[in-house]
Structures are given as structure tokens and as C-alpha cells.
Amino acid sequence: MDPNSLRAAREAVRAQAPLVHCLTNTVVQAITANALLAVGAAPAMVDAPQEAGDFAAVASAVLVNVGTVHARTAEAMRLAAKTAGAAGTPWVLDPVAVGALAFRTALAGELVELRPTVVRGNASEVLALAGAGAGGRGVDSTAGADDAAAAAAELARRTGGVVAVSGEVDLVTDGRRTVRVGGGSPLLTRTTGAGCALGALVAAYLAATGDPLAGAVAAHAHVALAAERAATVAGGPGTFAPAWLDALDAVDGDALGAADVRS
């Protein structure tokens, strides 16, 4: 992908400060909000069914993350996704632990039929959502990103959007084009909520760029680059998390333009 498009995407997030409506799991709300603030976006955690649809219509983008879903939040997610689709608001589906548990798997199946702009998950989650696997071990993937390449491309064609698969090298596809994003740090996998926060940053970049593939790639590159920087100063996962937030803030357009992105 053109480095200039990555640079422009980073600058657009800062300039526009997109408002991201997050229906996300209770474990990660704080780090998700802080990550959005660090990159220059604005978070909102509105998950009541009475409000979720209305807010999705005015937000810049929506994140639907099924990590700790229950009946009330599931209804809010349905309403937000439907409203976002009707309003033309970009939205991201993060199918956390789909395949392993029946309730969330059924819900994610409903949501994917509402044509999310981007599906973002690990390889096992994407395989399960595409009907090509049984899921991983809870939230942990038992497959690599390349194992899910064909399923991701097919799922992208089915939704008309983009599918992003996290791994040692992330894979992002719109069903025709595939981009890989390298970098990052193993400490990301030892930090609660880093992957879920990535979904929110994808939503922010979607809103700022208006380009699902470029936005998803830029968000993944931003997270990976910040992780690399944070790992150089962190003594372990406890000090990595705040260092990662600082690095998310520090990554500018020039740095993002030089990220490890392979078309």
C-alpha cells in the first residue's frame, strides 16, 4: 500500500477526531477508550438498547464486540448495526470467541448478515464466522492468519466489506486484494484488551478515511508500530500497556508511512 495513503490516514484521524460508538466487552472498555483518545479519536460507550440505535446514527463509526455479550447488549448490538447500515455509518464486527460458544456464534451470524464494513478477529474466529472452523481456545486462536486467508477472502466477498485477521503478520483483504502488516510485539498478546482496542481503532480509521481497506490496514500498522516502540522500553506486560498508549499517541504520519505493510 502506498506510504502516502498511510500518512494521510494518520493525519485524517488527528484532524477529524472521529466519534467511535463502542459496544464492547466489559473487560476492555477502559483500554479501548484510552487507545482511541491516544490516536486522536473520541470514544463513547453506549450499550443500552434504548440508546444504541439512536447513537449509531450520529456517531462517526461503530464497533460491535461480542466479548462479554448477554441478552440486553445483544439487542443493542443488533439495533446499532441495523441503524449504522441504514445511515451509511461504517461499522466493525469483532467476533470474540465465536465458534466456541453457541449464543455469541448465533449472534455473530446474524450480525455478519447485516454486512459489517470490516470484520476483525483472530484466525480461529474468522474461520468460525465463515463456517470453516469450530473456533479457538476461548479468545485465543489455534490457527495462523494465513490459515484463514481463503476463508477471510470469501467472507469479505460475502459481506462486500473487508476482513482483517490478526496474527504474527496481520492479513487484511477485501476479497480481491490482500495486504499483510508486519511488526508488533508478543507483549500485545499478554495485554488485556489490545486486540479489542484494535477493533475500535479500525473504526476510527474507517471514519477518517472513508476507505475500508486503507483504513483497516492503517489501524493495524499503527497498533503494530506502537507495540514495537513500547516493547523497547517495557520491562514486561505491566509496563508495556501504558507505554503502548504513549506510543499510540506518538506515532505520526511519517512513522506510519514507513510501517511494515506488504501489498
Buried (B, 14 or more C-beta within 10 A) or exposed (E): BEBEBBBBBBBBBEEBBBBBBBBBBEBBBBBBBBBBBBBBBBBBBBBEBEBBBEBBBEBBBBBBBBBBBEEEBBBBBBBBBBBBBEBEBBBBBBBBBBBBBEEBBEBBBEBBEBBBBBBBBBBBBBBBBBEBBEBBEEBEBBBBBBBBBEBBBBBBBBBEBBBBBBBEBBBBBBBEBBBBBBBBBEBBBEBEBBBBBBBBBBBBBBBBBEBBBBBBBBBBBBBBBBBBBBBEEBEEBEEBBEBBBEBBBEBEBEBBBEBBBEE
